[in-house]
Amino acid sequence: PTWTTWNTTWEGYRFAVGDVINLGSQEPPHAWKEGTALSFHIHWSTGSANYVSGDCVRWQLDVTWANLAVAAPFTAFPATTTLTGEHVFSTTVSPWGHVYTDLGDLTMTGGLVGLQVKVKLTRVAKTTGTDPGTNPFALSVQAHIEQDTLGSRTETAK
């Protein structure tokens, strides 16, 4: 992606099709119910141009995760899971529009408090609609969780 001006004095990453960024590792909050899915989504912006009805943006998120091991044998990160989401506009959106696109759920069977999730975001070719006149800005990638407590009893265990 290209680091560029987003809105006057703000800057951000603008994604053309094929642009990729590796994002920092994340740990689900300790309120997360162990073993339940993480529901990923992206917040993004149209930037300085209108997006019109029929414009389409598609995102791909490659995800891997591993439980914390405080002693050997350490947990290996497994194969990557790929999630995608596509947004087709049904009406015109003004410049600087804030858009939310669901990317899907990541199965976390066996996941425990303290695990690490590594994600890679890619803008991929659309499957329908038309490409917008300008490339979008990625704002943040986040995951919704199911929770069962306010936190954990220790830093590494529920």
C-alpha positions in Angstrom: 0.0 0.0 0.0 1.0 3.6 -0.4 1.3 5.9 2.7 -0.4 9.1 1.6 -2.6 12.0 2.7 -6.1 10.7 3.6 -8.0 13.8 4.8 -6.2 17.2 4.9 -3.6 16.6 7.7 -4.3 12.9 8.3 -2.4 10.1 6.5 -3.0 6.5 5.9 -2.5 3.4 3.7 -4.2 3.5 0.4 -4.6 0.1 -1.2 -4.5 -0.7 -4.9 -5.6 -4.2 -6.0 -2.7 -6.6 -5.0 -1.3 -4.4 -2.2 -0.5 -6.4 1.0 0.5 -5.4 4.5 1.5 -7.6 7.4 -0.2 -6.3 10.6 1.1 -6.6 14.1 0.2 -9.7 16.2 -2.8 -9.4 18.4 -4.0 -11.2 21.5 -7.7 -11.6 22.1 -8.9 -9.8 25.3 -8.9 -12.0 28.4 -12.7 -11.7 28.5 -12.8 -13.8 25.3 -14.5 -17.2 25.7 -11.7 -19.7 25.0 -12.2 -21.8 21.9 -14.9 -19.6 20.3 -14.6 -18.0 16.9 -13.1 -14.5 16.2 -15.3 -12.5 13.8 -13.1 -10.3 11.7 -14.0 -7.1 9.9 -12.3 -4.1 8.3 -13.1 -0.4 8.7 -12.0 1.5 5.6 -12.6 4.9 3.9 -13.4 6.0 0.4 -10.9 8.8 0.6 -11.4 12.1 -1.3 -13.7 10.8 -4.1 -17.4 9.7 -4.3 -18.0 6.0 -4.7 -21.1 5.3 -6.7 -23.6 2.6 -7.0 -22.0 -0.6 -8.4 -18.5 0.3 -7.2 -16.9 -2.7 -5.4 -14.0 -3.3 -3.1 -12.8 -6.7 -1.9 -10.5 -7.5 0.9 -8.6 -10.7 1.9 -7.3 -11.5 5.4 -4.8 -14.3 5.9 -4.7 -15.4 9.5 -2.7 -17.8 11.7 -2.7 -18.3 15.4 -0.9 -20.3 18.1 -1.5 -20.9 21.8 1.0 -19.6 24.4 3.5 -22.2 25.6 5.5 -21.1 28.7 7.9 -24.1 28.3 8.9 -26.5 25.6 7.4 -28.0 23.5 6.4 -24.6 22.1 3.2 -24.3 20.0 3.8 -23.9 16.2 1.7 -21.5 14.1 -0.5 -23.7 11.8 -1.4 -23.2 8.2 -3.0 -19.9 7.2 -6.8 -19.5 7.1 -8.0 -17.1 4.4 -11.1 -14.9 5.0 -12.6 -12.5 2.4 -15.2 -9.7 2.3 -16.6 -7.6 -0.5 -18.6 -4.4 -0.4 -20.7 -3.4 -3.4 -22.2 0.1 -3.1 -25.9 0.4 -3.7 -25.9 4.2 -3.6 -23.4 7.1 -3.9 -21.1 7.6 -0.9 -19.6 11.0 -0.2 -15.9 11.6 0.1 -14.3 10.4 3.4 -17.0 7.8 3.7 -16.5 5.2 6.6 -17.2 1.7 5.4 -17.5 -1.6 7.4 -16.9 -4.9 5.7 -17.4 -8.3 7.4 -14.5 -10.7 6.6 -15.9 -13.8 8.3 -15.2 -16.0 11.3 -12.0 -17.7 12.3 -12.5 -21.0 14.0 -10.5 -21.1 17.2 -11.1 -24.6 18.5 -8.6 -25.3 21.3 -7.6 -21.6 21.6 -6.6 -20.4 25.0 -6.0 -17.1 26.7 -2.6 -15.7 25.8 -2.6 -17.0 22.2 -1.3 -14.8 19.4 -3.1 -14.0 16.2 -1.1 -12.9 13.1 -2.9 -11.2 10.2 -2.0 -10.1 6.7 -4.4 -7.8 4.8 -4.6 -7.7 1.0 -6.8 -5.8 -1.4 -7.9 -8.4 -4.0 -9.7 -8.2 -7.3 -13.5 -7.8 -7.0 -15.8 -10.6 -8.1 -18.7 -8.3 -9.2 -19.4 -4.6 -9.8 -16.9 -2.0 -11.0 -13.6 -0.8 -9.6 -14.0 2.6 -7.9 -12.4 5.7 -9.4 -9.9 5.9 -6.5 -8.3 3.3 -4.2 -9.6 2.9 -0.7 -7.8 3.6 2.6 -7.7 0.8 5.2 -8.4 2.2 8.7 -8.3 -0.9 11.0 -8.9 -4.6 11.1 -10.6 -5.9 14.2 -12.3 -9.0 15.6 -15.5 -9.3 17.6 -15.5 -11.9 20.3 -17.8 -13.9 22.5 -17.0 -13.3 26.1 -17.7 -15.3 29.3 -15.8 -13.4 32.0 -14.5 -9.9 32.7 -11.0 -11.1 32.3 -8.7 -13.9 33.5 -7.4 -15.0 36.9 -3.8 -14.8 35.8 -1.9 -13.3 32.8 -1.7 -16.7 31.1 -4.7 -18.7 32.2 -8.5 -18.3 32.4 
